[in-house]
Amino acid sequence: MDREYITIGELNHYIKQIFDEDIFLRKVYIKGEISNFKAHTRGHYYFTLKDDTSRINAIMFLNNTYKLKFVPTDGMKVLVTGRVSLYEANGAYQIYVDDMLEDGVGSLYVAYEQLKKKLEAEGLFSKEHKKKIPRIPKKIGIVTASTGAAIKDILTTIKRRYPIAETILFPSLVQGNDASSDIVKKIEIANTYDIDTLIVGRGGGSIEDLWPFNEENVARAIYNSRVPVISAVGHEIDFTIADFVADLRAPTPTAAAELAVPDITTIINYLDTAKNRSYNAIFNFLESKKILLNNLKDSYILKKPEAMYEIKEQCLDTLIDNLNKSITKIVEAKQVKLFNLKNNYILNNPQMLYKFKQQYFVKLTEKLEVLNPLNTIKRGYSIVKVNSKIVTSISDVKINDNLIIDVKDGQIETKVIRKGDKNEK
């Protein structure tokens, strides 16, 4: 019996045609978890999609990878759209991915953005509400899980950097449905303790794992905390609502511990420097006072104090001499003035003063007579007044004004009329 044998390549090509012609395999929608992810240098993505029971190889070419809004990683759950076909070289079927979305993140991301906008509008993220982290704390509270890398990293870092600080752990759930209410409770309890700083957080994880720190009740508990809060949620790339509300955000739990306490070595060095500076300042001060004291001890005045008295005595003598000279000058000036008064011609001949005053009076009388307006009137002049004011110009009067005319033997009363008015006199 004749048998027709075919090559493996021909077989794989035949099976590939079956895959490609199947309408149901041309566009499939599947979900799974990424593993063995590799980004090729040419921009293609190679990975495996798996679920609890099975797995399938996947490839996403460069013309589709550039459209992604995220970077795929192992362990990420995704929703994939693509076609299933056979890779002839090894006879394995695989899915050629056209599009990929993060599974479950979409709705969580929307909720995250909505709450973020709401709390930001209320001012919970504002800088003016941020409390200052104490520089030298005595007690530090920690709200996190009692087991795990986060608490170990925090305690190790605090002990290494500042071993004299006391730490109080408020163990809390940090994952699951009940985690957010437990975190709030532990923050409220921590605020009843005499602590300086409160670290709230956990280690890294998926967005679902970190979600309790995106809950509104946790955000408000941090905002209302009397104690300054340092958030320490996830890794450096993870940002939660708690990070925005907290007084200070740390990229990791270890970084939170470093921000919460100073480095004791730095403090010791600072104190040593301050001690040396204080010693030098005191030494220099004492030395300057010693120099001053020695100068005073060697002072001529202290060695011969009577010299100070002698200087004052000499100064007093000079003042007395100057005073006597001034008094003498004043007395001599008064004596000269008195002599002049006693020998004054007018004082010795008072009748001459009377004659002088009489002559001066006559001259003044003659001047007044010349200026007397009555004498002017006697010569035929008159004075015209309106409302007790002397008229010096035609502009000083108006129609119907009553005029008083002073002449040498009396007054004439008249009234101003318009020229040509025959009824007025």
C-alpha positions in Angstrom: 0.0 0.0 0.0 1.5 3.3 -1.1 1.6 6.1 1.5 2.2 9.7 0.8 4.4 11.3 3.4 4.4 15.0 3.9 6.9 17.3 5.6 6.4 18.9 9.0 6.4 22.3 7.3 3.6 21.2 5.0 1.6 19.9 8.0 2.1 23.1 10.0 1.2 25.1 6.9 -2.1 23.1 6.5 -3.0 23.5 10.2 -2.2 27.3 10.0 -4.7 27.5 7.1 -7.3 25.9 9.2 -6.7 28.4 12.0 -6.7 31.4 9.6 -9.9 30.3 7.9 -11.8 29.7 11.1 -14.0 32.8 11.5 -14.2 32.4 15.3 -10.4 32.6 15.6 -10.0 35.7 13.5 -11.0 37.9 16.4 -11.1 36.7 19.9 -11.5 38.4 23.3 -9.7 36.7 26.2 -8.5 37.7 29.6 -5.6 36.4 31.6 -2.5 37.2 33.6 0.8 38.2 32.0 3.9 36.1 32.7 7.4 35.8 31.1 7.0 39.2 29.6 9.8 40.4 27.3 10.1 43.7 25.4 12.2 43.1 22.3 14.7 45.7 21.2 12.8 46.2 18.0 9.7 47.2 20.0 7.7 43.9 19.9 6.2 42.4 23.1 6.5 38.6 23.8 4.7 37.1 26.8 2.5 34.3 28.0 -1.2 34.7 29.0 -2.4 32.3 31.7 -5.3 31.5 34.0 -5.7 29.0 36.7 -5.6 25.9 34.4 -4.1 26.9 31.0 -1.7 29.2 29.1 -1.1 30.5 25.6 1.8 32.3 24.0 1.2 35.8 22.8 2.9 38.4 20.7 2.2 42.1 20.1 3.9 43.8 17.3 5.4 47.3 17.3 2.5 48.8 15.2 0.2 47.9 18.1 2.4 48.4 21.2 2.9 52.1 20.7 -0.9 52.6 21.3 -0.7 51.2 24.9 -1.2 53.7 27.7 0.7 51.5 30.2 3.8 49.2 30.3 2.8 45.5 30.8 4.5 43.7 33.6 4.5 40.1 35.0 1.5 39.4 37.1 -0.7 42.1 35.5 -4.2 41.0 34.6 -5.2 42.1 31.1 -8.1 42.1 28.6 -6.7 41.1 25.2 -8.2 41.4 21.6 -6.4 39.6 18.8 -6.4 36.6 16.4 -5.3 33.0 17.0 -3.0 31.4 14.5 -0.2 28.9 14.2 3.5 29.7 14.1 4.8 27.3 11.5 8.4 27.3 12.6 7.6 25.4 15.8 4.0 24.2 15.3 2.7 26.1 18.3 -0.4 28.2 18.1 -0.4 31.6 19.7 -2.4 34.8 19.9 -1.4 37.8 17.9 -2.5 40.8 20.1 -4.0 43.9 18.5 -5.1 45.7 21.6 -4.8 45.2 25.4 -6.4 46.8 28.5 -5.7 46.4 32.2 -8.4 44.2 33.6 -10.3 45.8 36.5 -8.2 49.0 36.6 -10.6 51.0 34.5 -13.4 51.3 37.0 -10.9 51.7 39.9 -9.0 54.4 38.0 -12.3 56.3 37.3 -13.2 56.1 41.0 -9.7 57.3 41.9 -9.9 60.3 39.7 -13.4 61.3 40.8 -12.4 61.2 44.5 -9.2 63.0 43.8 -11.0 65.9 42.1 -13.6 66.0 44.9 -11.1 66.2 47.7 -8.9 68.7 45.9 -11.9 71.0 45.3 -12.6 70.8 49.1 -9.0 71.9 49.8 -7.8 68.7 51.4 -4.6 68.8 49.3 -3.8 72.5 49.9 -0.4 73.4 51.2 -1.7 75.8 53.8 -3.3 72.8 55.6 0.0 70.8 55.8 1.4 70.5 59.3 5.2 70.7 59.8 7.0 67.4 60.6 8.9 67.8 63.9 12.7 67.9 63.3 13.6 66.1 66.6 10.7 63.7 67.4 10.5 61.8 70.7 7.7 59.3 69.8 6.7 58.1 66.4 3.5 56.2 65.7 3.2 53.7 62.9 -0.1 52.5 61.3 0.7 49.5 59.1 0.5 45.7 59.2 2.3 44.1 62.1 4.0 41.7 59.7 5.7 42.2 56.4 8.6 44.2 54.9 7.1 47.6 55.5 7.2 47.6 59.4 10.6 45.9 59.3 12.1 48.5 57.0 10.6 51.4 59.1 11.8 50.1 62.5 15.2 49.2 61.1 15.7 52.6 59.6 14.6 54.5 62.7 16.8 52.4 64.9 19.8 53.0 62.6 19.3 56.7 62.2 17.8 57.8 65.5 17.8 55.0 68.1 16.7 57.2 71.0 13.2 57.8 69.4 10.4 55.7 70.8 8.1 53.9 68.3 4.5 52.8 68.8 3.0 50.3 66.4 -0.8 50.5 65.7 -1.2 47.3 63.8 -3.8 47.5 61.1 -5.2 45.7 58.1 -3.8 47.2 54.9 -5.5 45.0 52.3 -9.1 43.8 51.7 -12.6 45.1 52.2 -12.2 45.9 55.9 -8.8 47.5 55.7 -10.0 51.1 55.2 -12.2 51.2 58.3 -9.4 49.6 60.3 -6.8 52.1 59.1 -9.2 55.0 60.1 -9.7 53.4 63.5 -6.0 53.1 64.1 -5.3 56.7 63.0 -7.9 57.9 65.5 -6.4 55.8 68.3 -2.9 57.1 67.5 -4.2 60.7 67.9 -5.0 59.9 71.5 -1.3 59.1 72.2 1.4 61.6 72.9 3.3 61.2 69.7 5.1 63.7 67.4 4.7 62.1 64.0 2.5 59.3 62.5 3.6 57.1 59.6 0.7 55.5 57.7 1.3 53.0 54.9 2.3 49.6 53.6 4.6 47.9 51.1 4.0 47.7 47.3 1.3 45.8 45.5 -1.3 45.9 42.8 -3.8 48.7 42.6 -6.3 46.5 44.3 -3.9 45.8 47.1 -3.3 49.5 47.6 -6.9 50.5 47.2 -7.7 51.0 50.9 -5.4 54.1 50.8 -7.6 55.5 48.0 -10.8 55.4 50.2 -12.4 58.7 51.2 -12.7 57.8 54.9 -8.9 57.2 55.1 -8.2 60.5 53.4 -10.4 62.4 55.8 -8.9 60.6 58.8 -5.4 61.7 57.7 -6.7 65.2 57.0 -8.3 65.5 60.5 -5.3 64.0 62.3 -3.9 66.2 65.0 -0.5 64.6 64.6 1.4 65.3 61.4 1.1 62.3 59.0 3.8 60.9 56.6 2.3 58.6 54.0 4.3 55.6 52.9 2.2 53.6 50.5 3.7 51.2 48.0 6.8 52.0 45.9 8.1 55.2 44.4 5.8 55.1 41.3 2.7 54.5 43.3 0.5 57.5 44.2 -2.6 57.2 46.3 -5.2 59.7 47.7 -3.5 59.3 51.0 -0.3 60.7 49.5 -2.0 63.9 48.4 -3.8 64.5 51.8 -0.8 63.6 54.1 1.4 66.4 55.4 4.4 64.7 53.7 4.6 62.0 51.1 7.4 59.4 51.2 8.1 57.2 48.1 8.6 54.1 50.2 8.2 53.0 53.9 12.0 53.2 54.3 12.0 56.8 53.0 9.2 57.6 55.4 11.4 56.5 58.3 14.2 58.6 57.0 11.9 61.7 56.7 10.5 61.1 60.2 13.8 61.1 62.2 17.1 62.9 61.8 20.4 61.2 61.4 21.9 60.9 65.0 25.4 61.1 63.5 24.6 64.4 61.9 23.2 65.7 65.2 26.2 64.5 67.2 28.5 66.2 64.7 26.4 69.4 64.9 26.5 69.3 68.7 30.3 68.8 68.6 30.6 71.7 66.3 28.4 73.9 68.5 30.3 72.9 71.6 33.6 73.8 70.0 32.2 77.1 68.7 30.8 77.9 72.2 34.1 77.0 73.8 36.0 79.3 71.4 33.5 82.1 71.9 33.8 81.9 75.7 37.6 81.6 75.5 37.9 84.7 73.2 35.5 86.6 75.4 37.5 85.8 78.6 40.8 86.7 76.8 39.4 90.1 75.7 38.3 90.8 79.3 41.7 89.7 80.6 43.4 92.2 78.2 41.0 94.9 79.3 41.7 94.1 83.0 45.4 94.2 82.5 45.1 97.5 80.7 43.1 98.9 83.6 45.6 97.5 86.1 48.5 99.2 84.2 46.5 102.5 83.9 48.3 105.6 85.1 45.2 106.9 86.8 44.8 103.7 88.9 48.5 103.8 89.8 48.4 107.5 90.7 44.7 108.4 91.4 45.6 111.9 92.8 46.5 112.8 89.2 42.8 112.7 88.4 42.1 115.1 91.3 44.9 117.4 90.2 43.4 117.6 86.7 40.0 118.5 88.1 41.6 121.1 90.4 43.3 122.8 87.5 40.1 122.8 85.5 38.2 124.3 88.4 40.8 127.1 88.7 40.4 127.9 85.1 36.6 128.1 85.4 36.9 130.4 88.4 39.3 132.7 86.6 37.0 132.9 83.6 34.0 133.6 85.8 35.8 136.4 87.6 36.8 138.0 84.3 33.2 137.8 83.0 31.8 139.4 86.2 34.4 142.2 86.0 33.6 142.9 82.4 29.8 143.1 83.2 30.4 145.4 86.1 32.6 147.7 84.1 30.1 147.9 81.3 27.3 148.8 83.7 29.5 151.5 85.4 30.1 153.1 82.0 26.5 153.1 81.2 25.6 154.6 84.6 28.2 157.4 84.1 26.8 158.2 80.7 23.3 158.5 82.1 24.4 160.7 85.0 26.2 163.0 82.6 23.4 163.1 80.0 22.5 166.7 78.8 18.8 166.0 78.7 18.8 164.5 82.2 20.6 167.5 83.5 18.4 170.0 81.6 14.9 168.5 81.6 13.3 171.7 80.2 15.1 171.1 77.0 13.3 167.7 76.6 10.0 169.5 77.1 10.8 172.1 74.4 11.9 169.3 72.0 8.6 167.4 72.5 6.6 170.6 72.1 8.2 171.4 68.8 7.6 167.8 67.6 3.9 168.1 68.5 3.5 171.3 66.5 5.0 169.7 63.5 2.7 166.8 63.7 -0.3 169.1 64.1 0.7 171.0 61.0 0.9 167.8 59.0 -2.6 166.7 60.2 -4.0 170.0 59.2 -2.7 169.6 55.7 -4.2 166.1 55.5 -7.5 167.0 57.2 -10.3 166.3 54.6 -12.5 169.1 56.2 -10.0 171.7 55.0 -10.4 170.2 51.5 -14.2 170.6 51.8 -13.9 174.2 52.9 -12.1 174.9 49.6 -15.3 173.9 47.7 -14.8 170.1 47.4 -17.2 167.5 48.7 -17.2 163.8 49.7 -19.7 161.4 48.1 -20.7 158.2 50.0 -22.9 155.3 49.2 -23.7 152.8 52.1 -21.1 154.6 54.2 -18.4 153.9 51.6 -16.6 156.8 49.7 -17.3 156.8 46.0 -14.1 157.0 44.0 -15.4 155.7 40.6 -18.6 155.6 38.7 -18.5 151.9 38.9 -19.0 152.2 42.7 -22.7 153.2 42.2 -25.7 151.9 40.4 -29.2 153.2 39.5 -31.5 154.0 42.5 -28.5 154.0 45.0 -29.0 156.6 47.8 -26.0 159.0 48.0 -24.8 161.2 50.9 -22.7 164.3 49.8 -20.7 165.9 52.6 -20.1 169.7 52.1 -18.5 172.2 54.5 -21.8 173.2 56.2 -23.7 169.9 56.1 -24.9 166.9 54.1 -26.9 166.5 50.9 -29.0 163.3 50.3 -29.7 162.4 46.6 -30.5 159.3 44.5 -28.9 158.0 41.3 -31.2 158.1 38.2 -30.9 157.0 34.6 -29.9 159.9 32.3 -32.9 161.3 30.5 -35.4 160.2 33.2 -37.5 163.3 33.7 -39.6 162.0 36.5 -36.7 161.9 38.9 -34.9 164.8 40.6 
